[in-house]
Amino acid sequence: MPDIKPWKTLESKLVLDTPYYKVRMDVCQLPDGTIIQDFCVREEPDAVIAFCVTREGQVVLVHQYRHAVDRETTELPGGFTSRHDINTAEAARRELLEETGYSSEKMEEVAVLDMNDSSSSAKIYVYVALDAERVTAPEFRSREQTETALVPKEQLLTMVKDGTIRSSNQIAAIHCLEKYLKTE
């Protein structure tokens, strides 16, 4: 493995501060002495993705409009952690319940991913929620209108291959879940 040295942060300035994320501009010195004047880093909360499987073996997905890509998406439920969450497992349980109305006592962490290692400080925690049941109606918020869909778990990889599921974070999470996608 090569001996890669870290950059030095010489200066850091907050250039955007919103309730959802912050952007800082760093002045960095590379190991060879080169100075980069404008390296931007998004400081955002960690996120969770919940792979939820019902007692009948169906995967719970959400359809929703995503403004940044200007289209309806199909995704595993998930979202950002909140300062009120005790831990990431509770955040996954909360997001699953809010977006779909499903809940599971069995919540297992299967992977931790970097959201975007070139520009974001956030991590994505991938959870499996087994033997889930619908316990309430989804909570609709002004920025989030979702429709719940149930699909056979063996269909999930096909949805990635045919472009139904296109988010790189979702695809990475699904590949971390391959052992759960096998039929028994």
C-alpha positions in Angstrom: 0.0 0.0 0.0 1.4 3.4 -0.9 2.4 5.9 1.8 -0.2 8.6 1.2 0.1 11.6 3.5 -2.9 13.7 4.5 -3.4 17.3 3.5 -3.0 20.1 6.1 -5.9 22.5 6.6 -4.4 26.0 6.9 -7.6 27.9 7.1 -11.3 27.1 7.1 -14.3 29.4 6.6 -18.0 28.7 6.8 -19.5 30.0 3.5 -23.1 28.5 3.8 -25.0 27.7 6.9 -28.6 26.2 6.6 -30.7 24.0 8.8 -29.9 21.1 6.5 -26.2 21.4 5.9 -23.2 23.7 6.0 -20.5 24.3 3.4 -17.0 25.3 4.4 -14.2 26.5 2.2 -10.8 25.2 3.3 -7.3 26.4 2.3 -5.2 23.2 2.2 -1.6 22.4 1.7 -0.8 19.2 -0.1 2.2 17.0 1.0 4.3 18.4 -1.9 3.7 22.0 -0.7 1.0 22.9 -3.2 -1.7 25.2 -1.8 -5.3 24.7 -2.7 -7.3 27.9 -2.0 -10.9 26.8 -2.4 -11.6 23.2 -1.3 -15.3 23.0 -0.4 -16.6 20.5 2.1 -20.3 19.8 2.8 -20.9 19.3 6.5 -24.2 17.5 6.7 -25.8 15.1 9.1 -25.2 11.4 8.8 -27.9 9.4 7.0 -29.6 6.1 7.3 -31.1 3.6 4.8 -33.5 0.9 6.0 -33.9 -2.3 4.0 -37.2 -3.4 5.4 -38.6 -6.9 4.7 -42.2 -7.7 5.8 -43.1 -11.0 7.4 -44.4 -12.1 4.0 -40.9 -11.5 2.4 -41.8 -8.2 0.6 -39.3 -5.3 0.5 -40.8 -1.9 1.5 -39.9 0.9 -1.0 -40.9 4.5 -1.3 -41.7 6.5 -4.4 -41.2 10.2 -4.2 -40.4 13.3 -6.2 -36.8 14.5 -5.9 -36.3 18.1 -6.9 -32.5 18.0 -7.4 -32.9 15.4 -10.2 -36.4 16.6 -11.2 -38.0 13.1 -11.3 -39.8 10.6 -9.3 -37.5 8.1 -7.6 -37.8 4.6 -6.1 -35.8 4.1 -3.0 -35.3 2.1 0.2 -36.7 4.3 3.1 -34.2 6.5 4.8 -33.0 10.0 5.5 -30.8 12.2 7.7 -30.2 11.6 11.3 -31.6 14.1 13.8 -30.1 15.5 16.9 -33.1 13.9 18.7 -32.1 10.4 17.6 -30.4 8.3 20.3 -28.4 6.4 17.7 -28.4 5.5 14.1 -30.6 2.4 14.6 -33.3 4.7 16.1 -32.9 7.1 13.2 -33.4 4.2 10.8 -36.5 3.0 12.8 -37.9 6.6 12.8 -37.3 7.2 9.1 -38.9 3.8 8.2 -42.0 4.6 10.3 -42.4 8.2 9.1 -42.0 7.3 5.4 -43.9 4.0 5.2 -45.7 3.3 8.4 -43.8 0.1 8.9 -41.9 -0.9 12.0 -39.6 -3.7 13.1 -38.1 -4.7 16.4 -35.3 -6.4 14.5 -32.9 -3.6 13.3 -29.4 -4.7 12.3 -26.6 -2.5 11.0 -25.0 -4.1 7.9 -22.8 -1.4 6.5 -21.4 2.1 7.0 -20.7 4.0 3.7 -19.2 7.4 3.0 -21.9 9.6 1.5 -19.4 11.2 -0.9 -15.8 11.0 0.2 -14.6 13.7 -2.2 -16.9 16.5 -0.8 -19.0 15.4 2.2 -18.2 14.6 5.8 -21.4 12.5 6.2 -21.7 8.7 6.6 -24.6 6.5 5.6 -25.6 3.7 8.0 -27.4 0.8 6.2 -29.8 -1.3 8.4 -31.9 -4.4 7.8 -35.3 -4.4 9.4 -36.8 -7.9 9.3 -40.3 -9.2 10.0 -41.7 -5.7 9.7 -45.4 -4.9 10.0 -47.3 -1.8 9.0 -48.4 -0.2 12.2 -49.6 3.3 11.1 -50.0 5.5 8.1 -46.9 7.3 6.8 -46.4 10.9 8.0 -46.4 13.4 5.2 -44.3 16.5 5.5 -44.2 19.5 3.3 -40.9 18.5 1.7 -41.6 14.8 1.5 -44.6 13.1 -0.1 -44.1 9.4 -0.4 -46.0 6.4 -1.7 -45.2 3.0 -0.3 -44.6 0.0 -2.6 -44.0 -3.6 -1.7 -41.9 -5.8 -4.1 -40.5 -9.3 -3.8 -36.9 -9.1 -2.5 -35.6 -10.9 -5.5 -36.8 -8.1 -7.7 -34.6 -5.4 -6.1 -31.4 -6.2 -8.1 -33.5 -6.2 -11.3 -34.7 -2.7 -10.4 -31.1 -1.5 -10.1 -30.2 -3.1 -13.4 -33.2 -1.7 -15.3 -32.6 1.9 -13.9 -35.7 2.0 -11.7 -33.4 2.5 -8.7 -30.7 5.0 -9.8 -29.2 6.7 -6.7 -25.6 5.7 -6.2 -26.1 5.6 -2.4 -29.1 3.3 -2.8 -27.3 1.0 -5.2 -24.3 0.8 -2.9 -26.6 -0.1 0.0 -28.4 -2.7 -2.0 -25.2 -4.4 -2.9 -24.2 -4.5 0.8 -27.5 -6.4 1.3 -27.1 -9.1 -1.3 -27.1 -11.9 1.3 -30.5 -10.8 2.4 -31.8 -10.8 -1.2 -31.3 -14.5 -1.8 -34.5 -16.6 -1.7 -34.6 -19.3 0.9 
